[in-house]
Amino acid sequence: MTEVFLKEQFRLLAEVQDIDIKINKLRVNITRSPKKIEKLEAEHNALGKKIEFEQIKIDELEKERATHELDLQESDARAAKSKENLMSIKSNKEYKASLKEIAAIEKANRELEDVILSSMGKSDKANSALAEMKQELSVRKDEFEKEKKRIEKDARRDEKELAAVLGQRNKMIEKVDRDLKRKYDQTQKRLGMLAVARVENGVCHGCHMNIPPQMYNEIQRLDSVRLCPNCQRIMYYNKEE
């Protein structure tokens, strides 16, 4: 291989590598897009579930309060009936017993009223929290839709760019020597995206390690393909740098 030919081959290979890095980045972005949307939907649905739970809590409080109010009405009726019966009681002992019963009912009623008031307070607090959650859900829904559209728009843009870049790579890789391309593919499969590394001042820019002086001199002649003895990447030297 002549110096001019090999220099051009290394230039092409370095550009192909840059394109491959870009392709990988675009593919990662495209793959992540559905996951980003899933995360947004999960957050949105979580708030919706929280609202459902709060509504159930309110319904239970209202049901509980209604039961207590009914109990209070029945108890008030019993107390009123007992007071009416006082007039017809002739025995002092029975009269005192009825007064004691009425006092017990009224005490229980006061306790029941406290429970009802507490339940009303809890309901008011829960309703206030529910209203805030619904407001937050409304705001988040708008934000969710906007963010979802942005992610989908970015994904379409990345897919379009990926198709163009893949076409660019196919045209460029055709110009690379078959053996060099095979070596590049093997190295990339083994080491990842960075298969080609520039060498400057005796240092491989792939692993940032020094290479033997004799090898560095040979690389500068641009007459053959050499791998870094440390990281095994394809090394190239650019005389213009």
C-alpha positions as CSV (number, residue, x, y, z in Angstrom):
1,M,0.0,0.0,0.0
2,T,1.3,3.4,-0.9
3,E,1.5,6.3,1.5
4,V,-1.1,8.3,-0.4
5,F,-3.5,5.4,-0.6
6,L,-3.1,4.4,3.1
7,K,-3.4,8.0,4.2
8,E,-6.7,8.3,2.3
9,Q,-7.9,4.9,3.7
10,F,-7.2,6.0,7.3
11,R,-9.0,9.3,6.7
12,L,-12.1,7.4,5.3
13,L,-11.9,5.0,8.2
14,A,-11.8,7.8,10.8
15,E,-14.8,9.4,9.2
16,V,-16.7,6.1,9.1
17,Q,-15.9,5.7,12.8
18,D,-17.3,9.2,13.5
19,I,-20.4,8.2,11.6
20,D,-20.7,5.0,13.5
21,I,-20.5,6.9,16.8
22,K,-23.3,9.2,15.5
23,I,-25.4,6.2,14.4
24,N,-25.0,4.5,17.8
25,K,-26.1,7.7,19.5
26,L,-29.1,8.1,17.3
27,R,-30.2,4.5,17.8
28,V,-29.8,4.9,21.6
29,N,-31.9,8.1,21.5
30,I,-34.6,6.4,19.4
31,T,-34.6,3.3,21.7
32,R,-35.0,5.5,24.8
33,S,-37.9,7.5,23.4
34,P,-40.6,4.9,24.2
35,K,-39.1,4.4,27.6
36,K,-39.3,8.1,28.3
37,I,-42.9,8.2,27.3
38,E,-43.6,5.1,29.5
39,K,-42.0,6.9,32.4
40,L,-44.2,10.0,31.8
41,E,-47.3,7.8,31.5
42,A,-46.4,6.0,34.7
43,E,-46.0,9.3,36.6
44,H,-49.3,10.6,35.2
45,N,-51.1,7.4,36.0
46,A,-49.7,7.3,39.5
47,L,-51.2,10.7,40.3
48,G,-54.5,9.4,38.8
49,K,-54.4,6.4,41.1
50,K,-53.6,8.7,44.0
51,I,-56.7,10.7,43.2
52,E,-58.8,7.5,43.0
53,F,-57.5,6.5,46.4
54,E,-58.3,9.9,47.9
55,Q,-61.9,9.7,46.4
56,I,-62.4,6.3,48.0
57,K,-61.2,7.7,51.3
58,I,-63.7,10.6,51.0
59,D,-66.5,8.2,50.1
60,E,-65.7,6.0,53.1
61,L,-65.6,9.1,55.4
62,E,-69.0,10.3,54.1
63,K,-70.5,6.9,54.5
64,E,-69.1,6.6,58.1
65,R,-70.4,10.1,58.9
66,A,-73.9,9.3,57.5
67,T,-74.0,6.2,59.7
68,H,-73.0,8.2,62.8
69,E,-75.6,10.9,62.0
70,L,-78.3,8.2,61.6
71,D,-77.2,6.7,65.0
72,L,-77.3,10.2,66.5
73,Q,-80.9,10.8,65.2
74,E,-82.0,7.4,66.6
75,S,-80.3,8.1,69.9
76,D,-81.8,11.6,70.1
77,A,-85.2,10.1,69.5
78,R,-84.6,7.6,72.4
79,A,-83.6,10.4,74.7
80,A,-86.7,12.5,73.8
81,K,-88.9,9.4,74.3
82,S,-87.3,8.8,77.7
83,K,-87.9,12.4,78.7
84,E,-91.6,12.1,77.7
85,N,-91.9,9.0,79.8
86,L,-90.6,10.8,82.9
87,M,-94.0,12.4,83.4
88,S,-95.7,9.1,83.7
89,I,-93.2,7.5,86.1
90,K,-94.6,7.3,89.7
91,S,-91.8,5.5,91.4
92,N,-88.9,7.6,92.6
93,K,-86.5,4.7,92.0
94,E,-87.7,4.4,88.4
95,Y,-87.5,8.2,87.9
96,K,-83.9,8.3,89.0
97,A,-83.1,5.3,86.8
98,S,-84.6,7.0,83.8
99,L,-82.7,10.2,84.5
100,K,-79.5,8.2,84.7
101,E,-80.4,6.5,81.4
102,I,-81.1,9.9,79.7
103,A,-77.8,11.3,81.0
104,A,-75.9,8.3,79.6
105,I,-77.7,8.7,76.2
106,E,-76.9,12.4,76.1
107,K,-73.2,11.7,77.0
108,A,-73.0,9.2,74.2
109,N,-74.7,11.6,71.9
110,R,-72.1,14.3,72.7
111,E,-69.3,11.8,72.0
112,L,-71.0,10.9,68.8
113,E,-71.3,14.5,67.8
114,D,-67.6,14.9,68.4
115,V,-66.9,11.9,66.1
116,I,-69.2,13.4,63.4
117,L,-67.4,16.8,63.7
118,S,-64.0,15.0,63.5
119,S,-65.3,13.1,60.4
120,M,-66.4,16.3,58.8
121,G,-63.0,17.9,59.4
122,K,-61.3,14.9,57.8
123,S,-63.7,15.0,54.9
124,D,-63.0,18.8,54.4
125,K,-59.3,18.2,54.5
126,A,-59.5,15.2,52.1
127,N,-61.7,17.2,49.7
128,S,-59.2,20.1,49.8
129,A,-56.4,17.7,49.1
130,L,-58.4,16.1,46.3
131,A,-59.1,19.4,44.6
132,E,-55.3,20.2,44.7
133,M,-54.5,16.8,43.2
134,K,-57.1,17.3,40.4
135,Q,-55.6,20.8,39.7
136,E,-52.1,19.3,39.6
137,L,-53.3,16.5,37.3
138,S,-54.8,19.0,34.9
139,V,-51.5,20.9,34.8
140,R,-49.5,17.8,34.5
141,K,-51.7,16.4,31.8
142,D,-50.9,19.5,29.6
143,E,-47.2,19.1,30.5
144,F,-47.4,15.4,29.8
145,E,-48.9,15.9,26.3
146,K,-46.4,18.6,25.4
147,E,-43.5,16.5,26.6
148,K,-44.8,13.4,24.8
149,K,-45.2,15.3,21.6
150,R,-41.6,16.7,22.0
151,I,-40.2,13.2,22.5
152,E,-42.1,11.8,19.5
153,K,-41.0,14.7,17.4
154,D,-37.3,14.2,18.4
155,A,-37.6,10.5,17.7
156,R,-39.0,11.2,14.2
157,R,-36.2,13.6,13.6
158,D,-33.6,11.1,14.8
159,E,-35.1,8.3,12.7
160,K,-34.9,10.6,9.6
161,E,-31.3,11.6,10.4
162,L,-30.4,8.0,11.1
163,A,-31.6,6.9,7.6
164,A,-29.5,9.7,6.0
165,V,-26.4,8.9,8.0
166,L,-26.7,5.2,7.2
167,G,-26.9,6.1,3.5
168,Q,-23.8,8.3,4.0
169,R,-22.0,5.4,5.7
170,N,-22.8,2.9,3.0
171,K,-21.4,5.2,0.4
172,M,-18.2,5.9,2.4
173,I,-17.5,2.3,3.5
174,E,-17.5,1.2,-0.2
175,K,-14.3,3.2,-0.7
176,V,-12.5,1.5,2.2
177,D,-10.2,-1.4,1.3
178,R,-11.9,-4.8,1.9
179,D,-9.2,-6.2,4.3
180,L,-9.0,-2.9,6.2
181,K,-12.8,-2.9,6.5
182,R,-12.8,-6.4,7.8
183,K,-10.1,-5.5,10.4
184,Y,-12.1,-2.4,11.4
185,D,-15.3,-4.5,11.8
186,Q,-13.5,-7.1,13.9
187,T,-11.8,-4.5,16.1
188,Q,-15.1,-2.6,16.6
189,K,-16.9,-5.8,17.5
190,R,-14.2,-6.6,20.1
191,L,-13.6,-3.1,21.5
192,G,-16.7,-1.1,20.8
193,M,-17.2,2.1,18.8
194,L,-13.6,3.2,19.0
195,A,-11.8,0.9,16.6
196,V,-9.4,3.4,15.1
197,A,-7.1,5.6,17.1
198,R,-4.9,8.5,16.0
199,V,-1.2,8.4,17.1
200,E,0.5,11.6,18.1
201,N,3.9,12.2,19.7
202,G,4.3,8.5,20.4
203,V,0.9,8.2,22.2
204,C,-2.1,6.2,21.1
205,H,-5.2,8.4,21.6
206,G,-7.3,5.3,22.0
207,C,-5.8,4.1,25.3
208,H,-3.5,7.2,25.9
209,M,-0.5,4.9,26.3
210,N,3.0,5.3,24.8
211,I,3.9,2.9,22.0
212,P,7.4,1.7,21.3
213,P,9.6,4.4,19.5
214,Q,10.4,2.0,16.7
215,M,6.7,1.3,16.0
216,Y,6.0,5.0,16.1
217,N,8.6,5.6,13.4
218,E,7.1,2.8,11.3
219,I,3.6,4.2,11.7
220,Q,4.8,7.6,10.4
221,R,6.0,6.0,7.2
222,L,2.3,5.1,6.3
223,D,3.2,1.9,4.5
224,S,1.2,-0.6,6.5
225,V,-1.6,-1.1,9.0
226,R,-0.6,-1.6,12.6
227,L,-2.5,-2.2,15.8
228,C,-1.7,-0.6,19.1
229,P,0.2,-3.1,21.3
230,N,-1.7,-1.9,24.3
231,C,-5.4,-1.6,23.3
232,Q,-5.2,-3.4,19.9
233,R,-6.9,-0.6,18.0
234,I,-6.0,0.3,14.4
235,M,-3.5,3.1,14.6
236,Y,-3.1,5.9,12.1
237,Y,-0.8,8.9,11.8
238,N,-1.7,12.2,10.1
239,K,1.4,14.1,8.9
240,E,-0.5,17.3,8.6
241,E,-1.2,17.4,12.4
